[in-house]
């Protein structure tokens, strides 16, 4: 009964926090992606593909926070409603209560390790490939109505309007630089693009217009009025995207581990790979400490409903994440051994969390952040007194 009750109490804030954090990350990135895709002239549907490839990274960031807040809020509710005291009174220890939180922690640690070790590297590579395809025009180009659109290096197109499906264009101006010294310009009432047997060539069928051809060997430009004219257009060559593995973030955990401890690579490459390997490991294993941290900060002082523990928990996790990022950079540059730069803060945080848990679990009335609680309580009282003594503002 207690395990099911704890499981339900943890699940609701955990899932809510994870969904909320992912939505905030997506909304923050979505506007920039829409702007980037529109400026590159690509289809809007690519935005959703790019966001889908960013979701693994967002889940990897949101899962630890969700786990921490899920356990912390569940135990804080038990503490503020005196249910925790009742459980402790009948002989249920904190070790027994940690059973369900550690089931969540182990499962989510394995999930997060799978995301950062295997799913996220492939998603990051696909995201970069979509960016490259947009910039190179491999995904197609959007023709803006009423503007001069440059398609490739040799073609300029302007249209006044189009049908809803985009297959039929109206009010066309076209200029094509076929080769040095040769230019073809055309105007037409309507037209459409047609595919040919050659994948590198398309046909632009123009209706009711006039074509002007200018060449250096012509004394005067040649002009032609037509009812229907097929203008072949050579498509520009599109570069191929690079192979996977340029950055360590695009390699799976096994691949980056092999690169980091391969003696065939230069020292700089090994340092970067070793730093990335250890960064992924400490970020995942840190989640196994979160249940202890959550319980240590979930129990407020007696006759208090202070939320300081929530604030301290989030600050500790975010600060540790930033320290790991700094340690990865230092290790990649060879200034500090990657093992020291990343496992040193990990062991220091482990010792701090274990001490905090020991205080709250094994010392009667123990409060690991009691000094902070007292400081903020006194600061709050001083602010209230200052606000009461402040003279009222005279009416105009």
N, C-alpha and C positions, 0 to 999 in steps of 0.2 A: 504493500500500500504506500509506504513512504517513498519507495523508488519510483512508482508511477506518478505520485504527486510531484516529486522533484523533476521528473522528466517533463511533465506538462508545464511546470512553472518555468523551466529553462527554455523550452522549445519556443514559446511565444515571443519573448524579447529577442531571442537569437535569430529567428527567422525574420522578424520585423526589422531588426537592425541591419541584417544582411541585405534585405530587399531595399531598404531606405538608402543605405550607403551606395549600393549599385546604381540606383536611380539617380542619385546626386552626381555620381561620376559620369553617367551616361548623358545627363542633361548638360553638364558642364562641357562635355566634348562634342555634343551633337551640333550646337550652333557653329562651332569652328569647322566641323566636318562639312556641314551644308555649305558654308562660305567657300571652303577649299574646293569642293566638287563643282559648284556652280562656276567659280572662277576658272577652273580647268576645263569647263565645257563638257563634263561627263554626265551620265544619267544619274538621276537622284537615287535610284535603287541601290547604287554602289554605297551610299551612306549606311544603309542597314547592314550590308556585308562588312563594312569596316567596323561598325559598332559591335557586330557579332564576334569579330576577331579581337576586340578589346575586352570583351566580357571576362575571359579567363584572368587577365591581369587585375580587373576590378574585384573579382571574387577572391583572388589571392590576397588582396589588401583588406577586403571586408570580412572574410571568415574569422581572422583572429579577433577583430573588434567585436564581431557578433558573438563569438564564444565567450569573451570576457564579460560583456554586458549581460548576456543571457544568464550566466552563473551568478554574477554580482547582484543583479536586480532580483533574481529569485531568492537568494539568501538574505538580501536586505529586507525583502518582504517578510521572510520568516522571522528576522530579528526584530523588526518594528512592530510586528503583531504578537510578539512573545511566544510564537510557535517554536522558535529555536530554543528558548529557555526550557519549554516543556519537553522537547526531545532530549535535551541535555539532562534534564531532571530524571528521566526514566532510563538513563544510562546509554543513550546513543551518542557515540563519540563523533568528532569531526572526521576521523578516518573512515567511519562507516558512512557518513553523509557524503563523502567524496567519491563514493562508488559510481553513482550516476554521472556526476560531472566528468569523471575520467573516462567513462564510456563515450560521452560526447567528444572529449578532447582527443582521445586516441583515433576515433573515426574521422574527425575533421582534420587531424594532423596528417593522416594517410591521404585523405582527399586533397589537402593543400599541397602535400609533397608531390602527388600525381599531377596537379595543375602546374606548379612552378617547374617541375622536373621534365614534363613531357608535353602537356597540352599547350601551355603558354608559349614555349619556343616556336612551335609550328604556327600558332595563331599570330605571333609577332611577325614571322616571316611572310605569312599570307597578307597581313596588313601592309607591310612594306611593298609587297608586289602590287597590291591594288593602288597604292600611291604612285608607284612607278608607271603602271599602265595608264593611270589618269593623266599624268604629266606627259607621257609619250604619245597619247592619242590612241592607244590600243583598244580602249573601251568605247571608242567613238567620240564624236564631238557634237555638241549642241549648237545649232545655228540660231543666233539671237535675231529676232525680228527687228527690222529698222536700223541695224548696225552693220558695219563692215566687219565680216568675220574672216580671219585668215585661217585657211585649212591647209596645213602643211606649209612649205616654204614658197610655193609657186602659185597658189590660188587664193583669190580674194572673192568673197561672195556676199551679196546683200540681197535680202528679200523683204517684201512689204507685208507678207502674210502667208499662212499655210493652213491646210485642212487640219482637223482635230487629230487625225492619226499621223500627221507629219509626212505623209507620202507625196502630197501634191503641194508645190510651192507656187506663189503668185508674186508678180512684180519683181522680176529677177534682174540683177546686174551681176555679171561674172567677168573676171579677168584672170587669165591663165598665162604665165610665163613659160612657154613650152620649152624654150632653150635660149641661150644667150643671143640677143638680137631679134627674137621672135616673140611677139605678144598677141594674144587673141582676147578681144573684149566682146561681150555679147549682152544684149538686153532681150527680155522675153516676157510675154504676159504670164506664162506658167511653165512649169517643168517638173521633172521628177528624176530621182536617181534610180538606175537599173543595174543589176548585177550582170557580169559577163563570165565566160568560161575561164578567163584569166583572173586569179584572185588578187593580182596586183593592179588591176585596171577596173574602173567602173564607168558606166555610160550615163551621161547627163542629157536626157531628152528634153529639148526646149521646144516650145510651141509659140508661133506668131511673134516673131521678133526680128532683130537685125544683128548681124555679126560683123565685126571689124577686125581685120588681121593686119598687123604692122610687122614688117621685116626690114632689116638694114638694106637688103638688095632691092626693095620696092621703092620706086620714085615717090609714090603716094600710097597711103593705106588702102587696102581693098575692102569693099563693103558688100554685104550680101543680105538681102531680105529673104526670110524663109517663113513657111508655115510650120515645118517640123525639121529639126536639126539634131543629130546625135553627136555630142561632143565627148570623145573618149578622154578620160582623166587618169593619169598614172598616180597611184597611191604612193605616198612616201614610205620608204623603208622604216620599219619599227625595230628598234634595238631590243634584244632579248634581256630579260631580267637576270641579274647575277645569281649564282648558286647560293644555297643556304650555308651559313656558317661564317659569314664575314664578321659578325659580332658574336660574342660568347652567349648573349641572351637568346640567340636563335638556335643554340645547340641544346639537345636534351641533357639531362643530368649525367648519364653515362658517357655521352660524347665529350662533354666539357671536362669530366673527370679524367678521361683518357688523354685529352689534350694537355691538361694541367700537369700530369705526371709522366709525360712522354719526354724522354731525353733527346729526341730528334728535333725539337723545336727550340727556338731562341729563348733566352731567359725572359725577355719582356712578354712574349706570348704565353709562356708557362705561368708567369706571375698573374697575368690577367685571368687565365683560365682557373688557376687555383683560388684566386680571390672570389671569382664568381661561384665556383663549386661550394666553398665554405659559406658564402653568403646565403645561398639557397638552403643549405642544411641548417644553419643557425636560425634562419627565419621560420623554418618549419618546426624544428624542435622546440623553439621558444613557446609554442602553443601548449606543450605539456606542462609548463609552469603556470599557465593562466588560471587553472582552477584554484591553486594555492593563493595566488595573488588576489583573485576575486573574493575568496572567503575572508582573507585578511583585511580587505578594505570594505567588505559589505556590512560588517557589524558596527553600527555607530555606538557612541557612549550611551550609558543608561539614561533614560528620560530625555533622549535627543533623537531628532529625525534629520540630522545633518546629512547632506548629500556630498560632503567633501570627498568621501572615498571614491565616488564615481569620477569626479574631476581628476583626482590624483591617479587613478588607474589609467584613464585615457592618456594623461600626460606622460606617464611612465612608458606605456606601450609605444606611443608615437615618438618619444625621445629615443627609446632603444632602437626603433626602426631607422631613425636618422643617423644614429651612431653607427649602425651596421652599414649604411650607405657610405658614410665617411670612411669606415674601416675598409670597405671594399675598394674604394678609390685609392687609399694609401697602399693597400696590398698590391693592387694592379700596377701602381707606379714603382713598386719595389722599395718604397721607403720603410715599410714595416713588413715583417713576415706575415703572410695571410692568416696563418694559424693564430698568431698572437693578436693581430688586428681584429679578428672576428670572434675567436673563442675566448679571448680575455674578457670582453664585455659580457659575453654569455655567462661565464662562470661567476662574474661579479654580480650580475642580476640574479642568478640562481641563488647565491648566498644571501642576498638581500631579501628575496621573496621567502626563502626558507626561514629566515629570522622573523620576518613579519608574521608568517603563519604560526611559527612556534609561540610567539607572544600571544596571539589571539586564541590559540587552541589549548595551550598548556599552562598559561599563567592566569589565575583567577582575576577577572576584571581587566585583563590585558588589552591594550589599545595601541597598535603599532604606530598610528599617526595621532596619538593623543595630544602631543605637543602642538601639532598643526591645528587640531580641533580647538584647543584652548586659545591659541593665537587668533584664529578667525572669529571665535566667539567674543573675545575682548575687543577686537577691531570693530565688530558689528555693533557692540554696545557703545563704543566711542562715537561711531558715526551717528547713531540715534541721538545721543546727547548733544552732539554738535548741531544736528538738524533742529532739535528743540530749542536750543539757545539762540539760533540765528534769528535776528529781528525780521519781522514780516516786511515785505516790500510795500511802501506807501502807495495808496491808490492815486492815480493821476487826477 
